[in-house]
Amino acid sequence: MIITRPAYDAMLAHARAAMPDEACGFLAGRDHVTHFLPLDNAADMPRTQFESSPRSTLAAYRRMRELNLELLAVYHSHPTSPPAPSETDKERHNLPGVLCVIVSPLTDAVAAWDMEQGREVTIQIECP
């Protein structure tokens, strides 16, 4: 997975700002991630779960359509644990072809996961 530096930095900043709650968002682009689209976490227990609000999800999909972008990954943070998928993450990620990116804002660790294959994917940060 290739992600531009501005999109990567925006994702990390979003995760830090949401502490102690989980943050979530979309990573979009064409053949690599060029855009970070933050989503509002509307989960009942936002410190340990994420569920994007319908309003922010719809706005993000509209923005992707306007810019002719594809959804490449769904991102969320684990405020107190490493960036590895939880059992809940594994059960709830149901978007074929879309990666799961997890950020640990305490350490700035980031990992991308192909949930269909059950494996970690290398992240390459593209600097301008």
C-alpha positions as a printed Julia matrix, in Angstrom:
128×3 Matrix{Float64}:
   0.0     0.0    0.0
   1.41    3.38  -1.0
   0.21    6.48   0.84
   1.23   10.09   0.31
   2.93   11.9    3.18
   0.09   14.48   3.56
  -2.57   11.75   3.8
  -0.42    9.74   6.25
   0.25   12.78   8.45
  -3.45   13.77   8.45
  -4.43   10.26   9.54
  -1.92   10.3   12.42
  -3.03   13.76  13.53
  -6.66   12.66  13.47
  -5.88    9.61  15.62
  -3.96   11.72  18.15
  -6.72   14.34  18.33
  -9.39   11.71  19.03
  -7.57   10.29  22.06
  -8.72    8.66  24.29
 -11.4     7.55  21.81
 -10.91    5.55  18.64
 -10.79    7.56  15.45
 -11.88    6.38  12.01
 -11.78    7.45   8.41
 -11.38    6.51   4.78
  -8.17    6.41   2.74
  -8.89    7.03  -0.92
  -7.14    7.49  -4.24
  -6.75    5.73  -7.55
  -3.79    3.35  -7.53
  -2.42    4.66  -4.21
  -3.73    6.66  -1.25
  -3.79   10.39  -1.9
  -6.66   11.49   0.33
  -7.61   11.06   3.98
 -11.3    11.53   4.74
 -12.06   11.67   8.48
 -15.26   10.13   9.78
 -17.11   10.8   13.04
 -17.03    7.92  15.49
 -20.63    7.36  16.58
 -20.02    4.13  18.54
 -21.74    3.69  21.89
 -18.33    2.89  23.42
 -15.92    5.05  21.37
 -12.94    4.3   23.59
 -12.91    0.68  22.47
 -14.95    0.63  19.25
 -15.58    2.62  16.13
 -18.68    3.0   14.04
 -18.75    5.79  11.53
 -21.71    8.11  11.65
 -24.06    7.83   8.65
 -23.74   11.58   7.96
 -19.93   11.6    7.83
 -19.85    8.36   5.83
 -22.23    9.77   3.22
 -20.21   13.0    3.03
 -16.99   11.02   2.51
 -18.53    8.91  -0.27
 -19.82   12.07  -1.95
 -16.37   13.66  -1.75
 -14.76   10.56  -3.25
 -17.28   10.63  -6.1
 -16.61   14.35  -6.73
 -12.87   13.71  -6.92
 -13.23   10.44  -8.85
 -11.48    8.47  -6.09
 -11.81    4.87  -4.96
 -12.05    3.68  -1.38
  -8.75    1.87  -0.79
  -8.76    1.44   2.99
 -10.78    2.01   6.13
  -8.68    3.38   8.95
  -9.24    3.36  12.69
  -7.11    3.76  15.77
  -6.34    1.59  18.76
  -5.62    4.21  21.45
  -4.17    1.77  23.98
  -3.0    -1.23  21.97
  -0.78   -2.15  19.02
  -2.04   -1.76  15.44
  -3.22   -5.34  15.03
  -6.82   -6.31  14.24
  -8.99   -7.3   17.17
 -11.53  -10.09  16.89
 -14.2    -7.39  16.47
 -12.19   -5.81  13.64
 -11.95   -9.18  11.9
 -15.68   -9.81  12.26
 -16.84   -6.35  11.18
 -14.54   -5.56   8.25
 -16.67   -6.69   5.32
 -15.49   -4.63   2.38
 -13.88   -6.91  -0.22
 -10.77   -5.39  -1.77
 -10.55   -2.65   0.87
  -7.66   -2.77   3.32
  -7.94   -2.18   7.07
  -5.4     0.33   8.41
  -4.89    0.56  12.16
  -3.02    3.35  13.96
  -1.65    3.26  17.5
  -1.42    6.97  18.37
   0.62    6.35  21.53
   3.56    5.11  19.45
   2.58    6.35  15.96
   2.74    2.74  14.8
   0.66    2.06  11.69
  -0.19   -1.25  10.06
  -2.29   -2.2    7.05
  -4.15   -5.49   6.92
  -5.7    -7.47   4.1
  -8.58   -8.94   6.11
  -9.63  -11.31   3.3
  -6.18  -12.91   3.28
  -5.56  -12.47   7.01
  -2.16  -10.9    6.53
  -0.32   -7.64   7.1
   0.45   -5.49   4.06
   3.54   -3.3    3.74
   2.92    0.46   3.87
   5.17    2.67   1.77
   5.01    6.41   2.46
   5.4     8.46  -0.71
   7.18   11.76  -0.14
   6.71   14.54  -2.69
